[in-house]
Amino acid sequence: MTADPSDLDTPLKKLVGEKTAKALAGHLDLHTAGDLVYHFPRRYDERGEHTDIRALDVGEQVTVLAQVQRTAVRPMRQRRGNLLEVTVGDGSGGSLTLTFFGNQAWRERELRPGRWGLFAGKVTEFRGKRQLNGPEYVLLGEETDTEAAANERIEEFAGALIPVYPAAAAVPTWVIARCVRVVLDTVAPPEDPLPATVRANRNLIGLGTALREIHRPSGREELYRARRRLKWDEAFAVQVTLVRRKRDAAAWPARPRPARSGGLLDAFDARLPYELTAGQRAVGVEIATDLATGHPMHRLLQGEVGSGKTVVALRAMLQVVDAGGQAALLAPTEVLAAQHHRGMLDLLGPLAQAGELGAAEQATRVELVTGSLGAAARRRALAEVSSGAAGIVLGTHALLYEGVDFADLGLVVVDEQHRFGVEQRDALRAKAEQPPHVLVMTATPIPRTVAMTVYGDLEISTLSQLPRGRSPIASHVVPAAEKPAFLDRAWRRLREEVAAGHQAYVVCPRIGDAGAGPDAQSPGTELAGAGEELSAVDDTERRPPLAVTEVAPLLAEGPLHGLRLGVLHGRLPADEKDAVMRAFARGDLDVLVATTVVEVGVDVPNATMMVVLDADRFGVSQLHQLRGRVGRGSAPGLCLLVTEAAEGTGARERLDAVASTSDGFKLAELDLEQRREGDVLGAAQSGRRSHLRLLSLLRDADLIRDARTEAIALVEEDPELTRHPALAASVAALVDADRAEFLEKG
C-alpha cells in the first residue's frame, strides 16, 4: 500500500527527487519525510551575531556565515596552476582563509569583497591561521544588498534566522534547508500526540507549529517556544516509558529474602575490622528492606571512588545466602573479579570456608568463575555453583555461558554496570527461575537529571561519605610541552614516594602496536618538502597516544631506572595479569605501568601516587575514577595529569577542572557537558539511531522533572494509554522496543 503523500512516512525520493534523496540517505541516514523534519538545525545564524571564527576547533566540520574581505591569486610552486586564497571575516575580529586549487577565475569573480555567504568545510590550520580547503559555499546576495534583501534572494533563507543543519560535505546545510522547505510545504503536520490537558497545563504550542518554527523561525521567541515544545515531546516519551516500566516491575513476583538473626550477615558484621559509615548503614537498611519484599529489587547504588560500595553489596549478598539463596557478582574484567574474590575471602575469613577444617558454623563458599579457569578448576567451581554449596559466585561474562547453572539465584550484583550491554545483564538474570533481585553499582557519579532520565525506573541509593582512614588526593596538571622541567620533577617525585616505602601507577591511554611508536610525528612538525601551496594539508595531526609497551622500557632505562616496574594491560593472558596484580599488591613491584584496566576496583592501599600520561586523551569521569586508585590507605595520595595541551584550550581547561575539585558530581556534570550528552537512552547499546535531538540533561532539569510529574499522573489514570493512541504511537517511535528494553534492564 502506498503511503499517503501527506504522511511523514513518505519516502524522500517522492518529495525531493531520487538523486538528492540518495545523498540524504547515504550521508545523513535520512530516508523519510519524518526523518528530515526531525533533523533539526544545529544552530541559527543572524548577521550581527556571527559564529566566532576564533573559537573554531581544528578538525571540526563547520558552517560559518561570513563576509568576503579580500582575495589573492598566486602560482603554485610544486604543481601547475594557481592557488586562490579568499579571506573571510565574521565581524568578531576573526578571519578564515578559504583555499581553492587550480585555475578557477570564475570563482575569483564570484567571491568579490563585500559578499556574504555560508561556507562549509573542515577546519585546518597552517602557520597559525585557520582555514577551510576547497569549501562548499552559497552566497546570500550582492555586496550592495541590505541584510534583509540578501536573505530574501534565497528562499530557503527567507527568515531573519538562518538555520545551520548537521550536514555532510556532499550534502551542505543549504541543500538540507531547501529539502526541508519542500517537505514542510508538501506534508501535512502529524496528529498532535500530547494530551490537550498537558499542553494547557504547561503552556505548550501545537506540534505542527513547533515543527515549522524550528526550521523556519519567525523570531527568537517563536523559536524558543518551538524548541520547548519539542523537548517536551522527548522528555515526556521517556518518562512515560520509565513510569510504565516501574509500575510493571512492581507487579512481578520475586522470592523474598528477609534478614535472619544469628546468620552469616550478623557473624560478618561482628568480625568487620572497622565501623560502617552512617551512609553504609542507611543504604544497607534500604537494600535489606527491598530484599525482604515479594517483588524484585531494582536498585542503583552509586558512590564516590572508595566510598565502600563493595562492603554494602557483600552484606546484601550475605542476607540472600542467609535466606537460602545464592548471589552472583558480575565484574567487567578478570583483574577486578579476582580482586573482589581475594577481598571477600579476606573479609569473610572462616565464614567463606564451608566444608573446610576451622570453618565457621554458618559458613558458605565463595567461587570465582572466569574464562581463564583450567578445565579441572572450572568443573569443580561449576559443581559448587549448581549444587548451591557456593552461596556467593564472582565472575566476568564467563558467568553468562551455558553450563553455569545456579541452584537458586536470588541476587545479581552488577559492578560498574555501564561496562555491560543489555544482553549480558539479561543473560545472568535469566538464570533464575523467578526474577532475581538486582543491584547495579557505579563509581561514576551520576548527575541528578541523568538519574531521573536514564535510571528513572530504578530506586537510587548514594554513598557520599568516605570510610575513616581514607586520605585526601592532591591533583596537579603537568604541562609537559610548555615546561619540560615539570615532567622531570614528576619522575623525581615518584622516586621519592618509592623511597618512602610507597608504590605508584603510571597510566597510558594505549597498549601499543607495531604501527605507531614514540618516534611518530609530533604535533606541529611540518611535512618535509611541503611548499605553501600544500597549506591544504592539516599539519597539526596529533601523534598517536602514548602506549604502555613503549613507555615502560623508556622509563625503566631512563627516569625510573633501578625501580621494580610491572606492566599490566588487557592483552596479557589472564594468569599473567593476575600474577602482576598480586605482585603489585604484595609490594614486590614499585611501579605499575598500565592502561585503564586499573580504573575500577583495584585496591592497593600502599599505592600513593599516579602519573597519567596524555591525560587529555581521557574523559573527566575516567580521570576521576583513575585517581581514586591512590590515597586508599593512611598516606595522602598524589595524582599528576601530564599533558601537551596548551593553556586556554578546552582540553587543558578540562584537566584544570579535574585538578581543582574532588567532587565527583560536579565533574560528572562537566563530563556530561563536554561529551555533548549523546543518546540518553543508550543508542550505542541498542545499535539504533536516537530520536532524542534537543533534550539537554544539564539545561532542562526542570522540564524533565515536570514531564515526570505529568507522566506519573497520566499513567496512573491510563496505564495502557488506551485513551491516548497518538501518544502511544509517539512513545513507540521515540522510545522503540530496543531502547525500552534497555531502560527496563538498567
N, C-alpha and C positions, 0 to 999 in steps of 0.2 A: 504494500500500500504506500503510495507516495505521500510524503509529509506535506501538510498544509503549508502554502507559501508564507503564511503569517506565523508559522511555528518557529521557535528558537532552535528546534532540531533540524531545520532546513540545512542541507549541505551548502557550504560556502560557494562551491563551484556554480551553483544555480543563481547566486547573487552577485558575485564579483568576477566571474569568468574562471575558466579552468586553470590558466597559467598562474594567475595571482593566488587562486585557492591552493594550488600545489605548493607555491612558495610559502604561504602561511602555514600549511600543514607540515611541510618538511623542516622549516626553520624554527617555527614557534609552537608546533603541536596544536594548531587551531584548525578545527575541521568543520564546525557548525556555526550557525548564526549566534547561538548561545555562547559558544567558546569565545567568539570575538567580542560580543557585547560585555562579557565578564573579563575581558583582557583590559584592565583599567590602566589609565595613564600613570606613569611613574611620578611625574611632576607636571607643573604648568609654568610656561614661560610668559613673561609680560615685559614689554620694553620698559625700561626704567627699573626693573627688578630682575637683573640678569644672573645667570649662573656665574659664580665666582671662578674664573678660569684658574686663578692661583690655587684653588682648593682641589683641583682635579688630581686624581691619583694615577701615576704611571701604570699602564697596563689595563686601565679601565676602558670599557666601551661606552662612549658618551655621545650625547647630542647637545650641542650648545647653540644658543641664539646669540649671534654676534654681528658686528658691522665690519665690512672690509675697510682697512686703514691704508694699506699700500701693497703694491705688487712689485716683484723683481724677477727678471729672466736672465739666466746666465748659462753658458755652455757647461756641460758636464766634462770632467777631466778624464774619467776612465771608461766612458762609453759615449756613443754618438748621441746627438740630440741636446735639447735644452732642459733645464730644470726651472719650473715656475714655483716661486715662493710667494705665498699670499699671507700677509699678516692681518689677523682679525682681532678685534677687541670687544669687550663686553660692557664697557662703561665703568668697570670697577678698578681700572688701572692694570688689569691683567691682559696679556696678549697671548696669542696662539699662532703658530706658523703652520700653514697648510702647504704641503709639498706635492707637486704633480710632475711626473716624469714624461719625457717625450715632447714632440713638437705639438703643442696644443694652444695655438694662437687664439683660437675661438674662446678658450676658457679665460685667457687674459682679458679679452674684450668683455666677457660676461661678468667677471669678478672685478668690477670697477670700484675704486674707493667710494665709500658712502653707501653702498648697497648693504641691505640687511639680509641675513639668511640663517637657516638652520643647517648646521654642519655636523655630520655624524661619522665617527671612526674610533680607532683605538689610540689612546694617548701614549706617546713615546716621548723620550727626552734626548736631546743632543746638545752637549756643551751648555747645560743648564737651562735650555729653553724647551718649553712644552710644545709638542707638535702633533698634528694628525697627518698621516701619509695617505695621499690619494683618497680623501674622504668623500663620501656621498654628501650631496647638499641640495637644498631647494632654496631659491631666492624669493624673498617675500614682496619685492616691489622695486620700483625705480628709486634712485637715491633722492629724487626730488619729492617723492611721495610723503605725505604726512604719515604718522604711525598708523592711524586708523585706516587710511587708504591702502597702505601696504598690506595689511591683513585682509582687507576686502577683496584684493586682487586674486586671492587664492581661497576658494570657497571653503575648503576644509579647515582653514584658519580664520573663519569669519568672526569668531568671538574675540573679546579682549584678552582672554586667557588661551594660550596655545598649548594643547595637550602634547606631552612628550611621552611616548609609549616605550615599554620594554621592547626592544627591536633587535634585528639581526642585520648584518652587513647587506644581505640580499633583500631584506625587507625593512627599509628605513621607516622612521616614525611617521613621515608624511604619507606614505603608502597605506599604513595601518589606519591613519586618520581618515583617509579617503574611503577606505573599505567600511569603516565604522559608520560613516555618514550614509553610505548606501544602505547598510543593514538597518540603521535607525529609521530611515525614510521608507523602508520596504516592509519591515517586520513589525507587526502589532506587539505591544508590550504584553508580557505574560500576565495571567491572573495573579493578583496580589496575595501571597500566601500568609502574610502576617495578619492575625485576627484583628478585626476593627477595634476591639476594646484595647488591645496592646498599643495599636497606632495612636489611639486617642489618649491613653494614659501617658504615653511617652512623647507625645507631640512629634510624630514621625510622618514624613511625606510619603506619597504613594510610590510603589516600586517603579512604575513606568516613568514618572517624573524624575526619580533618582537616577535611573539608567541614562536618560537623556542628558541630565545636567552634569553627570560626572564626566561625560565625553565632550559635551559642548556647553560648558557652563556660561550662564548669562551674567554671572558675577561671583564675587568671593563668598557672599552669604549663601547663595544658591548652591555653590559647590560644597560648602561646609554641611548644609542640610542633606545633600545627596550622599556624601561620604558617611555621615552619621547614620542615615537610614540603612545603607548597605552593610555597614559594620554591624548594625543591629541584627540583620538577617544572619550574618555569620555567627555572631555570639549566641543568638537565640537557638539556632540549629544545634550547635554544640551542647548548649546547656540542656535543651530538651532531651537530647540523646543521653547525656550523663544522668539526668534526673530519672529518666525511664529505666536505665540500666541499674541504677542504685536501688530503685523500687523493686525491680525484678529480682535482683540478687538477694534482697531481704527476704524473699519468699522461698529461696532454695533451702532444702533440708541439709543439715550437717550434723555429725555426731558431736554432742557436747563433750568438751574435755575439761571438766572442772578441776580446780586445785584440790590436792589431797593432803591432809595434815599428816605429818610424820613421814612423808615420802622423800623422793630424790631431791626435789626442789628445796625442801626445808634443810636437808642434810648439806646441800650445796651452799645455801646461804650461810649456814653455820661455819663452813670451812673457808669462806671467802677471806682472803688476807687483807681486804680493805673494805671500807664502808661505801655502800652505794650512794650516789648523789641524790639529792631531792628529786631531780628530774628523772633519773633512772627509776626511782621508786614509783613516781607518779605514772610514768609511761607503763611500767610493769603492771600496775593496777588496771589501766585501760585495756592492756592486752589480755590479762588474766580474765577480765570480765567478758571480753569478746569470745575467748576460747570456751567459756562455760555455756554459751548460748547454743540454741539449736539451728543457727544459721551461720554460714561460713564467714569468718573474719576476713576482711579485705582491707588491710591497713598498710599505710606507708609510714615507715619510720625514717625520718631524716635527722641528721645530726652532724655537727661540725666534725672534721677530722679529729679523732682522739676523744670523742665525747662519750664513748663506752657503749656503742650500739650492739657490739658483739655479745657483751655480757647480758644485755636485755634480751637479745634473741635466744641465747642459750637458756636463760631462765624460762622463756616461753616453751622451748623445746622440752625441757625437763618436766614442765607441767603436763604436756601432752603424753610423755612417757609414763608419768605417774598415773594417767588416766587410761593406760593400756594401749596407747597408740605409738606410732613412730613419727619422727621428724626428720626432714631432709633439708640440707642447706646446699643451694646451688651457687657456686662461685665462678667468676669469669675466667680464671686462669688456674693452672695446676699449682703455680707458686702460692697463690692465695689459698687454694683448697688445702694444700699441705700445711700451710701455716695455721689455718683455722684448726686443722686436725691436731697439730702439736700443741697449740694454745689451749684447746679444750681438754686434751688429755692432762696437761699440767694443772688446769683449774679444777678438774674433776678428781684427779688422783685415783684413789681406790673406788670411787663411785663409777669409774669407767672400766672396771676390771672384772665384770661379771664372769663367773666360771674360773677365775684365777685364784691362786692362793693369796690370802690377805685382802680379798675384795670386800667392800662394804656390803652390808646386808641388802640394801636397796639397789645395788649396782646394776648398771646396764652396760652395753658395749657401744663403742664409737668406731664406725668403719669409714674408711676413705676409699672412694671408687673413682679412679681416673683412667684415662685411656692408656697410660703407660704401665699399668699393673701387669706383671707377668701372669701367665696362664694359671699357675697353681694359686697364686695370691688372689687372682680375680675369682676363681671358683670358690675359694674359702670365703671371700668377702660377700659374694652374691648369696651364698648359702646362709650366712649370718643375717643378711637383709631379708631374704624371703621367709626365713623361719620366724622372724620377729625378734631374734636374740639381740640384734643391733637396734637399739632404740633410737640412736642418732646416726644419720648417714650423711657424710660430707662428700662433695664431689664437684666435678665440672660437668660439661654437657654429656660426659660418659654416663651420667645417671639416667639420661633420656633414652638410651639404647634399649632395643628389645632384649629381653633376658634379665633386665634389672627389675625384679618384682618385689613389691613390699607386702608384708603380711597385713598391715593396717596403717596406711599413710594418713596421718591426722593433721600434719602441719608442713607447709612448704615455706621455707625462708629463702628469698632471692637476694643475694648480696650484690650491690652495685647494679640494680635492676636495669639501668639504661644500656647495659652492655649485652643484654639478651634480646633476641627477637621474640615476637609474639608466639611463633610456633614452638620455640624451645620451652618457654614458660608453660604453655598449654600442655605440652607433652608430659611434663612432670606432674601437673595437676591431674591428668587423665589416668595416672597410675593408682588413683584411689577409687574405691567403689562409690563413695559419695564425695561431693566436692570437699576437698580439704580446706582447712583454714590457711590463709595466705598472708605472709608478712614480707613486704618488699622493703629493702633498706637502701639508702643512698647517703653518701657523704658529700654529695654536691648539693649545697643549699638551694632550695627552690623558691624563687620569688612568689609572693602571695598570689599574683594573678595567674602564674603558671600552674600553681597548685589547684587553683579554682577552675582552670580551664582544662588542663590535661589530666589532672588527678581528681576531678570533681566527683567521681563515683567511689573514691576511697576515703576512709577516715584517715586523718593525718595526725601523727604524733611527732613532736620536735624535741630533740635534746640539744640544749644550747650551753649547758654548764659543763665545763671540763672537770674530770676527776681530780682529786687532790694529788699533788706531786707532779703534775704536768707543768712544763716550763714554757715561758714565752719564746716566740721565734722572731728574731730580728731579720728583716729582709732589706736588701740593698741592690740597686741596679749598678752593674759594672759596664760602663761604656767602652768596650774594647777597642773600637776604631778610633774614637776621639782621644782616649787616654790609655794607651797600651800598658803603662806602668801600673794601672789599677788591676789589670789582669795578673801581672806578675805578683802583685801584692796578694791577690786572691789565693794563688797557689801557695805562697808563703804562709798565709793564714791557715790553710788546710793542713800544712805540715805542723803548725803549732798545735792544732786540735789533736792530731795523731800523737804528737809528743806528750800531750797531756793525758794520753790514755784513751782518747775517744776515736770514733770512726766517722767516715764521710761517704757521701754519694756524689758521683759526677754523672749527670743525666744528659743524654744526647737525643735529638729528635729522630735519628735514623739508625738502623742496624748496620748498614753498609753493603756495598756490592762492588763488583769489578768495574762498573761503568763510570763511576764518579768518585773521585778521591779528593783529598785535601789540596791537591795541586790544580783542581779545576779553577776556571777563570773566576777571579774575584770581581765584586761589584765595581763598576766604573772603568774596568780595563777596556781600552779601545781595541777594536779588531785590527790586526796588522794589515797595513796597506790600504785601509779604507780612506777614501777621499771624502770631502764634504758632501759630495752628491750621494753618499751612502748614509746620509743622515736618517734615511728611512729605516735603518737598522736600529732596533732598540738595544743600545749598548749597556743598558742597566740591568740586564738579566742577572738575577741573584745566583750566587754559587749554590751548589747542592747543600742541603743541610748537613751539619757535622754528624759523623757516624761513629758508633761505639767501636766497631772493629778497626777504624782508622785512628781514632783519638786515643784509645787505650795504649797502643805501643808508643805513641808520641809522648804521652805522659810518663810512661814507665822509663823512657830513655831521657826525658827532659826534666820538667819541674817537679815530678813526683818520684824521681829516681831513688831507689832504695826502699820505697814503701811496698807493702804487700797489696798488689792490685788483683781484683777479680773482675770478670766480665759476665754480664747477665743480659740476655735478650731472648725474644720469643722463638728464635730459630734453633736454639740449643736443644738437644734431646732432654726429655723430661727429667731423667735421673741426674743429668749434669746440672740442670737448673736447680734442682733440689739440693744437690751437693754444694753448689756455690752459695746458695742462700743459707744453708746450715753452717757453712764455714764462716760466713759473714756474721751470722747470729752468735756463733761461739766466740767471735773475736779473733779468728785465725786470719782474717783479711782486714787491712786498714781502710781500703777504699774500694767501693763497688762502682764500676763504670757500667751504666745500664741505660736501657731505654725506659719508656713509661711502664714497663712491666712491674716497676716498683710503686706505681701510682697509688694502688689501692691495697690496704690491709697489711702491708709489710711492716712488721713491728720489731725494731731493734732499738731498745732504749739507749744503748751506748752510742748510737749514731747521732751526732750533734751538728753536722754541717752538710749542706748540699750546695753544689755548684751546678746550675742549669745552663748549659751551653746553647747558643742560638735560642735564647729564651723567648724571643719574639715569634718563634715558629709554633709556640704553644698557645692554647686558649687560656683565658683568665681563670676559669674554674679548674682547669687542668693544673695550672701552676699552683693554685691554692691547695689542691689535693697533694701535689708532689711535695711541697714544703712541709706538709703535715707528717712526712716520714721522719722528720727530725724534731728534737725537743720533746721526745716521748718518755724521757727519764727525768732525773733531777737536775741535770745540767742544761743551761739555756741553749736554744737552737739558733743556727745562723743559716740563712738561705741567700745565695748570691746569684742574681739574674744577669748573666753575661749576654751582651747584645752588641751588634754593629749598627743597630737602628739609630738614626740621627736624632738629636734633640728637636722637639717640636713636631715629630711625625706621630701618626696615630699609634704605631707600634710602640714607640717609646712612652707615649702617654699611658698606654695600657699597662706597661710594665711599672711605670711610676705609681699607678693606682694600686697594683698588687703589692708593691713595696710599702705603700703608705698605710694599709689597713689589714687587720687580720679578721675583719668582719666578713664572713663568707656570704652572708645575704646581700650585703652591698656589692660585693664582687660578682655575685650571681646576676644581679640586675645589670651591671656593666657588661658582663659577658653576653647576656641576652641582647642587649642593645647593639653590641659590636657584631654579633653573629646575624643580625638582621632578622632574628626570631625564627625564620623558616616556617615550616609547616607545624603548627602547634599540635596537630593530630598524628604526627609521626609518619609523614608520607614516605620517608625513607624506609620505614619498616614494611609498609604495605606495597611499596613499589608503584604507587599511583600518584598522579599529579594532584596537588591540593587545589581545592576551590576556595580556600580562605585567602583572600587577597589583601584586605585592608586592615583587619583587626590587629591592633598592637597590644601585646600583653603588658607593655610598660605604660603606654599612654592612655589605654582605655580601661583601666581598672574599674572605674565607677560604672561604665557602660556594661562591662561583663557582670559585675555584681547585680545591677538592675535586671539584666537579662536572666540571670539565675533566679531572681525573685519571681519574675513573671513566668518562667518555665516551671517552677515548683507549683505555682497556683494553677497553671493550665493543666499539668499532668495529673494533679490531684482531682481535677474536675473531669478530665477526659483522657485517661491513661493510654488508650489505644489511638488517640487522635481521630476517632471516627467522625467527630463533628467538624473536623478541620482537615479535609482531604488534601487541599492545596498545600497546607503546612506539612503534612506527612510526606508529600512528594518532594517538597523543597528540602526537608531534612534528609530524605534519602539521597538527594542529589549532592548536597553539601557534605554530608557525613555518610559516605557509601558503606556498604557492608564490611569491606576490609577495615576501614577506619573505626567503625562501630565496634568491631571485634577487638581492635587494638585498644580502644578505650575500656572495653569490658575486662580485658585481661591485665590491664595495668602495667 
